[in-house]
């Protein structure tokens, strides 16, 4: 069964717009978990535009004692301390000790994650490998944000990472622009299917995320072998219409549909 981890950044972003305590990030996370979320994801950025260091720790206090719910912290591992109080990504991971740490090559001012690691040089691979080993020593499973390109996935494997998270923006864009059944969308699914198969052959688990939503999720998961999806913006936007609990139910239903289709293909 593909797990649903919900990125709560947008909840914090809404709260920060008024600099108050509402919506309350921990209370919202509780509601999402009670509704069936199998993980909570945060992506604390150095500019603290949404998730802040105290949010990271309060959510760790909520999620860590729950044996069936995963805590996932995403971010750029090279982001160090900032004058605004951001303590650096490494410091957050070391203190929170999440179940999973997803490394993303984001710039400080990047609007959203839109590409994976290039691994263009041996130095980059070695640097990430040292970070992977450090996070694993703190008890974290480590996933690397990657494009669906086999050569890059092969280099990701040499870092010692446990999983990759496939950047699904191009697939989501294709579906939004031309529809799910268009050749362009189907070719995109084939690209991700081959990348997933290749990663699994190398012994890597495969997560996925970015712009997955109720229109494209089931078809993507139907390729099979997707361990987890991380969804934030679309799910929180849908929650404005359906409510949080009903929205989680709909996303879990889409995942179940995709998993069922994947199992039928392997029978």
Helices and strands as residue ranges (DSSP letters): E 3-7, H 9-16, H 25-34, E 39-42, H 53-63, E 70-75, H 89-96, E 100-103, H 122-137, E 141-146, H 150-158, E 163-167, H 169-178, H 183-201, E 205-209, H 217-221, E 228-231, H 233-242, H 244-266
